[in-house]
Amino acid sequence: MSLKERTKAKYDEQWASQDERASAQRRKSLSMVSDPLLSMVHPLSGKVVVDLGIGTGSLAFRAMELCPPKRMIGIDFSGPGLCVARGISRSERFKDMDFDVLRADLERLPISNRSVDVVLSQATINLLPDKAAAMKEIARITRSGARVAISDAFKTTKCSEGGSWEQCIGGAVTVGEFSSLALNAGLIISGQVDLTQQVKSLVASKKWDWPEFVQHNMDYRGFLLLRS
């Protein structure tokens, strides 16, 4: 089984055990991490927004709660996660909003060139074997001046070795490496926020099942990138 197949199997299992109520609770719990990231790209009104690695939709639906966009598109490789997201989109709160999900790999997005105003991604980039390809795809689908908000765990000088790829640890890069990936794709880092303490608080209170993040001394940061 390949690395990507292992990762997909792990998330298929995780999301299959979730329902709409559990997803709503996750969205509420993770808002202390999601909201600072979303503040980098607000307002979303009138914008076409894509969430890369939508899972069950905790980031996308939080964005729709705060400032509904013109259209929200969620992309993920996990069928069970997308099923939960579709169910939530039909709820009273979101049913009148333009929302769609696509099952696809992030290294090859089924989206037209220069058709997107905002890209979101939370705790997903580390799962990708080919991060350079994914960053180039982000640059391809975004319009000039588009905003990209990405958050994830990052390696630090204090990091211990190892960690599972499926937990966003084994595939983590340093901030410097991330900056190079962005620049090589034509994306310019315009701002960042350190969310390490928020994630540690969520892990300590068992609102985010991510003990490896603490064990491996990771940082968690959100970045705003601009499409040149």
TITITI-50266 format. One record per residue (C-alpha): residue number from 1; residue in one letter; z, x, y. Coordinates in Angstrom, 2 decimals, m for minus. Each point is the difference from the previous one (the first is absolute). Last residue first. Layout:
<atoms>
+-----+----+---------+---------+---------+
!   i ! aa !      zz !      xx !      yy !
+-----+----+---------+---------+---------+
! NUM !  a !       Z !       X !       Y !
...
+-----+----+---------+---------+---------+
</atoms>
This chain:
<atoms>
+-----+----+---------+---------+---------+
!   i ! aa !      zz !      xx !      yy !
+-----+----+---------+---------+---------+
! 228 !  s !   m7.95 !    1.20 !   37.43 !
! 227 !  r !    1.95 !   m2.35 !   m2.27 !
! 226 !  l !    3.63 !    0.22 !    1.07 !
! 225 !  l !    2.93 !    0.80 !   m2.25 !
! 224 !  l !    3.55 !   m1.32 !    0.34 !
! 223 !  f !    2.36 !    1.54 !   m2.50 !
! 222 !  g !    3.13 !   m1.26 !   m1.76 !
! 221 !  r !    2.40 !    2.39 !   m1.61 !
! 220 !  y !    2.23 !    0.23 !   m3.05 !
! 219 !  d !    1.53 !    3.39 !   m0.74 !
! 218 !  m !    0.79 !    0.99 !   m3.58 !
! 217 !  n !    3.11 !    1.68 !   m1.36 !
! 216 !  h !   m1.06 !   m0.28 !   m3.67 !
! 215 !  q !    3.00 !   m2.03 !   m1.18 !
! 214 !  v !   m0.18 !   m2.26 !    3.06 !
! 213 !  f !   m3.59 !   m1.10 !   m0.57 !
! 212 !  e !    0.57 !    0.01 !   m3.74 !
! 211 !  p !    2.53 !   m2.83 !    0.42 !
! 210 !  w !   m2.74 !   m2.45 !    1.10 !
! 209 !  d !    0.96 !   m3.57 !   m0.84 !
! 208 !  w !    0.03 !   m1.24 !    3.59 !
! 207 !  k !    2.70 !   m2.54 !    0.90 !
! 206 !  k !    2.51 !    1.92 !   m2.13 !
! 205 !  s !    2.33 !    0.51 !    3.00 !
! 204 !  a !   m0.33 !    3.78 !   m0.37 !
! 203 !  v !   m3.80 !   m0.28 !   m0.39 !
! 202 !  l !   m0.32 !   m2.14 !    3.14 !
! 201 !  s !    2.21 !    2.40 !    1.97 !
! 200 !  k !   m2.00 !    3.00 !   m1.21 !
! 199 !  v !   m3.18 !   m1.78 !    1.11 !
! 198 !  q !    1.41 !   m0.66 !    3.47 !
! 197 !  q !    1.23 !    3.58 !    0.26 !
! 196 !  t !   m3.43 !    1.42 !   m0.79 !
! 195 !  l !   m1.93 !   m2.21 !    2.43 !
! 194 !  d !   m1.23 !    2.78 !    2.32 !
! 193 !  v !   m2.65 !   m1.42 !    2.35 !
! 192 !  q !   m3.41 !    1.40 !    0.80 !
! 191 !  g !   m2.63 !   m0.01 !    2.70 !
! 190 !  s !   m3.65 !    0.66 !    0.87 !
! 189 !  i !   m1.24 !    1.70 !   m3.17 !
! 188 !  i !   m3.81 !    0.23 !    0.30 !
! 187 !  l !   m2.25 !   m1.24 !   m2.80 !
! 186 !  g !   m3.40 !    1.63 !   m0.61 !
! 185 !  a !    0.44 !    0.42 !   m3.76 !
! 184 !  n !    0.78 !    3.72 !    0.29 !
! 183 !  l !    2.62 !   m0.84 !    2.63 !
! 182 !  a !    1.77 !   m2.48 !   m2.26 !
! 181 !  l !    0.09 !    2.29 !   m3.03 !
! 180 !  s !    1.20 !    2.88 !    2.20 !
! 179 !  s !    2.83 !   m2.11 !    1.44 !
! 178 !  f !    1.03 !   m1.05 !   m3.50 !
! 177 !  e !    0.19 !    3.64 !   m1.08 !
! 176 !  g !    2.18 !    0.82 !    3.00 !
! 175 !  v !    2.27 !   m2.97 !   m0.66 !
! 174 !  t !    0.46 !    1.27 !   m3.56 !
! 173 !  v !   m1.60 !   m1.75 !   m2.96 !
! 172 !  a !    1.39 !   m2.42 !   m2.58 !
! 171 !  g !   m1.75 !   m0.52 !   m3.33 !
! 170 !  g !    3.02 !    0.72 !   m2.19 !
! 169 !  i !    2.29 !   m2.09 !    2.22 !
! 168 !  c !   m1.76 !   m3.37 !    0.57 !
! 167 !  q !    2.05 !   m1.54 !   m2.85 !
! 166 !  e !   m3.05 !   m0.20 !   m2.29 !
! 165 !  w !   m0.59 !    3.74 !    0.41 !
! 164 !  s !    3.40 !    0.73 !   m1.50 !
! 163 !  g !    2.21 !    2.72 !    1.44 !
! 162 !  g !   m0.36 !    3.73 !   m0.39 !
! 161 !  e !    1.49 !    2.70 !    2.20 !
! 160 !  s !    2.91 !   m0.47 !    2.40 !
! 159 !  c !   m0.88 !   m0.53 !    3.63 !
! 158 !  k !    1.89 !    1.93 !    2.66 !
! 157 !  t !   m3.12 !    1.39 !    1.69 !
! 156 !  t !   m1.18 !   m3.60 !    0.33 !
! 155 !  k !   m2.45 !   m2.17 !   m1.95 !
! 154 !  f !   m0.97 !   m3.30 !    1.56 !
! 153 !  a !    0.69 !   m3.62 !   m0.91 !
! 152 !  d !   m2.39 !   m2.59 !    1.42 !
! 151 !  s !   m1.12 !   m1.84 !    3.12 !
! 150 !  i !   m3.49 !   m0.64 !    1.34 !
! 149 !  a !   m1.03 !   m1.84 !    3.17 !
! 148 !  v !   m3.71 !    0.23 !    0.89 !
! 147 !  r !   m1.33 !   m1.11 !    3.37 !
! 146 !  a !   m3.68 !   m0.55 !    0.76 !
! 145 !  g !   m1.52 !    1.76 !    3.02 !
! 144 !  s !   m3.45 !    0.25 !   m1.59 !
! 143 !  r !   m0.17 !   m2.61 !   m2.74 !
! 142 !  t !    1.59 !    0.53 !   m3.38 !
! 141 !  i !   m1.68 !   m0.23 !   m3.41 !
! 140 !  r !   m1.20 !    3.61 !   m0.19 !
! 139 !  a !    3.16 !    1.64 !    1.38 !
! 138 !  i !    2.12 !   m1.80 !   m2.59 !
! 137 !  e !   m2.47 !    1.05 !   m2.69 !
! 136 !  k !    0.33 !    3.61 !    1.13 !
! 135 !  m !    3.78 !   m0.29 !   m0.34 !
! 134 !  a !   m0.39 !   m1.40 !   m3.52 !
! 133 !  a !   m2.36 !    2.81 !   m1.04 !
! 132 !  a !    2.43 !    2.64 !    1.29 !
! 131 !  k !    2.88 !   m1.64 !   m1.88 !
! 130 !  d !   m1.67 !    0.42 !   m3.37 !
! 129 !  p !    2.74 !   m0.50 !   m2.62 !
! 128 !  l !    1.41 !   m2.97 !    1.94 !
! 127 !  l !    3.62 !   m1.06 !   m0.50 !
! 126 !  n !    1.21 !    1.96 !    3.02 !
! 125 !  i !   m2.21 !   m2.17 !    2.26 !
! 124 !  t !    1.92 !   m3.14 !   m1.02 !
! 123 !  a !    3.44 !   m0.16 !    1.58 !
! 122 !  q !   m1.17 !   m2.28 !    2.84 !
! 121 !  s !   m3.59 !   m0.32 !    1.17 !
! 120 !  l !   m1.47 !   m1.81 !    2.99 !
! 119 !  v !   m3.52 !    0.21 !    1.45 !
! 118 !  v !   m0.96 !   m1.63 !    3.31 !
! 117 !  d !   m3.31 !   m0.89 !    1.64 !
! 116 !  v !   m2.28 !   m0.20 !   m3.06 !
! 115 !  s !   m3.79 !   m0.40 !   m0.25 !
! 114 !  r !   m1.16 !    3.59 !    0.56 !
! 113 !  n !   m1.80 !    0.28 !   m3.34 !
! 112 !  s !    0.29 !   m2.99 !   m2.32 !
! 111 !  i !    2.91 !   m0.48 !   m2.41 !
! 110 !  p !    0.10 !    0.39 !   m3.80 !
! 109 !  l !    2.21 !    3.11 !    0.28 !
! 108 !  r !   m0.62 !    3.00 !   m2.23 !
! 107 !  e !    2.97 !    2.42 !    0.06 !
! 106 !  l !    2.31 !   m2.98 !    0.45 !
! 105 !  d !   m0.91 !   m1.34 !   m3.41 !
! 104 !  a !   m0.78 !   m3.71 !   m0.15 !
! 103 !  r !    1.36 !   m3.50 !   m0.49 !
! 102 !  l !   m0.66 !   m1.94 !    3.20 !
! 101 !  v !    2.32 !   m2.36 !    1.83 !
! 100 !  d !   m0.71 !   m2.56 !    2.74 !
!  99 !  f !    1.86 !   m1.54 !    2.91 !
!  98 !  d !   m1.21 !   m2.07 !    2.94 !
!  97 !  m !    3.14 !   m1.85 !    1.07 !
!  96 !  d !    0.51 !   m3.76 !   m0.49 !
!  95 !  k !    1.88 !    0.42 !   m3.29 !
!  94 !  f !    2.47 !    2.58 !    1.34 !
!  93 !  r !    3.27 !   m1.82 !    0.68 !
!  92 !  e !   m0.67 !   m2.99 !   m2.25 !
!  91 !  s !   m0.61 !    2.22 !   m3.03 !
!  90 !  r !   m3.55 !    0.72 !   m1.16 !
!  89 !  s !    0.16 !    3.67 !    1.03 !
!  88 !  i !    3.11 !    0.41 !   m2.15 !
!  87 !  g !   m1.95 !   m0.95 !   m3.13 !
!  86 !  r !   m2.81 !    2.42 !    0.83 !
!  85 !  a !    2.56 !    2.80 !    0.45 !
!  84 !  v !    1.53 !   m0.73 !   m3.41 !
!  83 !  c !   m3.43 !    0.15 !   m1.64 !
!  82 !  l !   m0.79 !    3.22 !    1.89 !
!  81 !  g !    3.05 !    1.69 !   m1.50 !
!  80 !  p !   m0.93 !   m1.13 !   m3.51 !
!  79 !  g !   m3.56 !    1.37 !    0.41 !
!  78 !  s !    1.07 !    3.47 !    1.09 !
!  77 !  f !   m2.68 !    2.24 !    1.52 !
!  76 !  d !    0.79 !   m1.12 !    3.53 !
!  75 !  i !   m1.74 !   m1.19 !    3.16 !
!  74 !  g !    1.28 !   m2.56 !    2.50 !
!  73 !  i !   m2.22 !   m1.47 !    2.70 !
!  72 !  m !    1.53 !   m1.68 !    3.06 !
!  71 !  r !   m2.18 !   m1.83 !    2.53 !
!  70 !  k !    0.33 !   m0.93 !    3.67 !
!  69 !  p !    3.47 !    1.49 !   m0.05 !
!  68 !  p !    3.31 !   m1.91 !    0.00 !
!  67 !  c !    2.70 !    1.81 !    2.02 !
!  66 !  l !    3.52 !    0.35 !   m1.43 !
!  65 !  e !   m0.31 !   m2.20 !   m3.08 !
!  64 !  m !   m3.49 !    1.27 !   m0.82 !
!  63 !  a !    1.22 !    3.60 !    0.17 !
!  62 !  r !    2.88 !   m0.88 !   m2.33 !
!  61 !  f !   m2.57 !   m1.64 !   m2.27 !
!  60 !  a !   m2.04 !    3.20 !   m0.17 !
!  59 !  l !    2.97 !    2.32 !   m0.50 !
!  58 !  s !    1.72 !   m1.92 !   m2.84 !
!  57 !  g !   m3.30 !   m1.08 !   m1.56 !
!  56 !  t !    0.47 !   m0.06 !   m3.76 !
!  55 !  g !   m1.66 !    3.41 !   m0.35 !
!  54 !  i !   m1.93 !    0.54 !    3.26 !
!  53 !  g !   m1.16 !    3.49 !   m0.86 !
!  52 !  l !   m2.24 !    0.32 !    3.05 !
!  51 !  d !    0.68 !   m2.80 !    2.48 !
!  50 !  v !   m3.14 !   m0.80 !    2.03 !
!  49 !  v !    0.07 !   m1.66 !    3.42 !
!  48 !  v !   m2.82 !   m1.70 !    1.92 !
!  47 !  k !    1.38 !   m0.50 !    3.50 !
!  46 !  g !    0.10 !   m3.01 !    2.36 !
!  45 !  s !    3.79 !    0.09 !    0.13 !
!  44 !  l !    1.38 !    3.22 !   m1.48 !
!  43 !  p !    2.10 !    1.06 !    2.98 !
!  42 !  h !    1.33 !    2.33 !   m1.23 !
!  41 !  v !   m1.11 !    3.19 !   m1.74 !
!  40 !  m !    2.99 !    2.33 !    0.40 !
!  39 !  s !    2.48 !   m2.89 !   m0.16 !
!  38 !  l !   m1.17 !   m0.54 !   m3.58 !
!  37 !  l !    1.51 !    3.30 !   m1.13 !
!  36 !  p !    3.32 !   m0.68 !    1.75 !
!  35 !  d !    0.03 !   m3.49 !   m1.61 !
!  34 !  s !   m0.74 !    1.12 !   m3.57 !
!  33 !  v !    3.01 !    2.28 !   m0.50 !
!  32 !  m !    2.71 !   m2.38 !    1.24 !
!  31 !  s !   m2.14 !   m2.83 !   m1.39 !
!  30 !  l !    0.49 !    1.33 !   m3.54 !
!  29 !  s !    2.76 !   m2.46 !   m0.90 !
!  28 !  k !   m1.81 !   m3.05 !    1.42 !
!  27 !  r !   m3.26 !    0.80 !   m1.77 !
!  26 !  r !    1.90 !    0.71 !   m3.21 !
!  25 !  q !    1.68 !   m3.40 !    0.25 !
!  24 !  a !   m3.38 !   m1.66 !    0.49 !
!  23 !  s !   m1.33 !    1.87 !   m3.03 !
!  22 !  a !    2.91 !   m1.17 !   m2.12 !
!  21 !  r !   m0.69 !   m3.61 !    1.01 !
!  20 !  e !   m3.72 !    0.32 !   m0.68 !
!  19 !  d !    0.56 !    1.37 !   m3.49 !
!  18 !  q !    0.44 !    3.51 !   m1.29 !
!  17 !  s !    0.08 !    1.10 !   m3.66 !
!  16 !  a !   m3.80 !    0.36 !   m0.11 !
!  15 !  w !    0.28 !    2.21 !    3.10 !
!  14 !  q !    1.93 !    2.72 !   m1.81 !
!  13 !  e !   m2.06 !   m0.08 !   m3.19 !
!  12 !  d !   m3.31 !    0.14 !    1.86 !
!  11 !  y !    1.54 !    2.74 !    2.14 !
!  10 !  k !    0.79 !    2.23 !   m2.98 !
!   9 !  a !   m3.33 !   m0.71 !   m1.68 !
!   8 !  k !   m1.84 !    0.94 !    3.22 !
!   7 !  t !    1.84 !    3.30 !    0.22 !
!   6 !  r !   m0.75 !    0.87 !   m3.59 !
!   5 !  e !   m3.68 !   m0.93 !    0.45 !
!   4 !  k !   m0.17 !    2.13 !    3.16 !
!   3 !  l !    1.46 !    3.02 !   m1.78 !
!   2 !  s !   m2.36 !   m0.43 !   m2.92 !
!   1 !  m !    1.00 !   m1.42 !   m3.40 !
+-----+----+---------+---------+---------+
</atoms>
